[in-house]
C-alpha cells in the first residue's frame, strides 16, 4: 500500500495520535484504495483537504 517510507511514517504517526486520543485508528479498506488515492491526489493538487478528511472520517476510522 505504501509506495515510499514517508506515507508509512505519516500513517504510523497519525494512528499514534488517534489511539492516544481514544479515537480508534485510520485504516483504508483494501476495496477503497482507489477512492483514497483519488481523494489524496485531489488534495495534493489543490491544497484543499476538506473532501479527503470527510472521506477518511466516513470510510476509514475503525475501533471507536
C-alpha positions as CSV (number, residue, x, y, z in Angstrom):
1,X,0.0,0.0,0.0
2,X,2.8,2.4,0.7
3,X,5.0,3.5,-2.2
4,X,7.6,5.1,0.0
5,X,8.6,5.5,3.6
6,X,7.0,8.9,4.1
7,X,3.5,7.6,3.7
8,X,4.2,4.7,6.1
9,X,5.6,7.1,8.8
10,X,2.7,9.5,8.3
11,X,0.3,6.7,8.8
12,X,2.0,5.5,11.9
13,X,2.2,9.0,13.4
14,X,-1.5,9.6,12.6
15,X,-2.6,6.4,14.2
16,X,-0.4,7.0,17.3
17,X,-2.3,10.3,17.8
18,X,-5.6,8.7,17.1
19,X,-5.0,6.0,19.7
20,X,-3.6,8.4,22.2
21,X,-6.8,10.5,22.0
22,X,-9.1,7.4,22.1
23,X,-10.3,7.9,18.5
24,X,-9.5,4.4,17.1
25,X,-7.3,4.1,14.0
26,X,-7.2,5.1,10.4
27,X,-7.4,2.0,8.2
28,X,-8.2,2.3,4.5
29,X,-10.2,-0.7,3.4
30,X,-8.5,-2.6,0.5
31,X,-11.5,-2.2,-1.7
32,X,-11.4,1.6,-1.2
33,X,-7.8,2.2,-2.0
34,X,-8.6,3.6,-5.4
35,X,-11.1,6.1,-3.9
36,X,-8.5,7.0,-1.3
37,X,-5.8,7.7,-3.9
38,X,-8.2,9.8,-5.9
39,X,-9.0,12.0,-2.9
40,X,-5.4,12.1,-1.9
41,X,-4.3,13.3,-5.4
42,X,-7.0,16.0,-5.3
43,X,-5.6,17.2,-2.0
44,X,-2.1,17.3,-3.4
45,X,-3.2,19.2,-6.5
46,X,-5.5,21.7,-4.8
47,X,-4.2,22.0,-1.2
48,X,-7.9,21.6,-0.1
49,X,-8.1,18.7,2.4
50,X,-11.9,19.0,3.0
51,X,-13.1,16.2,0.8
52,X,-10.2,13.9,1.9
53,X,-10.9,14.5,5.6
54,X,-14.6,13.9,5.2
55,X,-14.0,10.7,3.2
56,X,-11.5,9.3,5.8
57,X,-13.9,10.1,8.6
58,X,-16.8,8.3,6.8
59,X,-14.8,5.3,5.5
60,X,-11.6,4.7,7.4
61,X,-12.0,5.3,11.2
62,X,-12.1,2.0,13.0
63,X,-12.2,1.0,16.6
64,X,-14.2,3.9,18.1
